[in-house]
């Protein structure tokens, strides 16, 4: 339980749940850029991937190296694991500097009966989780979250028993997962308030959008934890990506806490959040995922500040507060965007040194000699193969500034 006035923090899970969205993916460089933008935005934590997945190993270790180097200023990087002793042991063998983990196991009757199918019963689920928590702590985990998958369909008496056992084993937070988007703002408020009042540890709120209530549910769950005196950590994804109908949209959650009636000025949002990065990170994620931002997306959609009907346009021109709750400048919007319509030299997997030099000259990056330029060019070629699309300027800058890290990110060794 928090001794200070409780706050709401953001744990973004784009690089874990977002990339589980069917039919899309991110390259390891793109995941790294998402982490860098989240850090710039002041987000508390990024669930940056799966420590047990071999093709993630080099990326995860490289990002933890960036953390050690001080490239990430504030953000914590956390890995997602199944709550089994064996998975935890293997994860720390593959990613030894991992400090933040979330250990997940199903808790609803539906999943215990029809997913585990006799392999685990209710008592065994708790036993597995407790062993996993103790093992993670022994291997060096500093912050351990325990995830109750399908918490919204879990019997309350069992959920309380599970959560209490997690706390007793040494868990720092409990993640309440509305895995199927089953909750309403009313049910999730009541359930999380009871949970927080009983176990007295911070609550993570992880919701899905199957019924279209994901942001409302996420915020209501966080309010409940705060009202019970505990910190809350809302799980979000950039542009609301995520399995099936998606997770809670990062920007919409922040806007709701800052501006919604009954929430604004009554609940404390992490003061490190810089919403001015919203426009940049949402545009980048859209490009990386290959999915356009809906025109009616809160805050960052093309129509979020567009007015056409006579009455609305007249009102907005007289005073923006007539038809706008918040300012577009707050989201990093409003600056003109320059599009080159003449000659443009780009860098790709078959680029030569002269075109490459031209591109980096425009970015005002100078190489000390031809050897360094050639080394970076080779990495940029690999990056284009890796991303399978043209690199953005920030990716080119990252490769030039951190070539050794970039090389690790691009390297995969199949088992």
Secondary structure, 3 states (H helix, E strand, C coil): CCCCCCEEEEEECCCCCHHHCCCCCCCHHHHHHHHHHHHHCCCCEEEEECCCCHHHHHHHHHHHHHHHHCCCCCCEEEEEEECCHHHHHHHHHHCCCCCEEEEEEECCHHHHHHCCCCCCCHHHHHHHHHHHHHHHHHCCCCEEEEEEECHHHCCHHHHHHHHHHHHHHCCCEEEEEECCCCCCHHHHHHHHHHHHHHHCCEEEEEEECCCCCHHHHHHHHHHHHHHCCCCEEEEEEHHHCCCCCCECEHHHHHHHHHHCCCCCCCCEECCCCCHHHHHHHHHHHHHHHCCCCCCCCCCCCCCCCCCCCHHHHHHHHHCHHHCCCCCHHHHCCCCCCCCCCCCCCCCCCCCCHHHHHHHHHHCCCCCCCHHHHHHHHHHHHHHHHHHCCCCCHHHHHHHHHCHHHHHHHHCCCCC
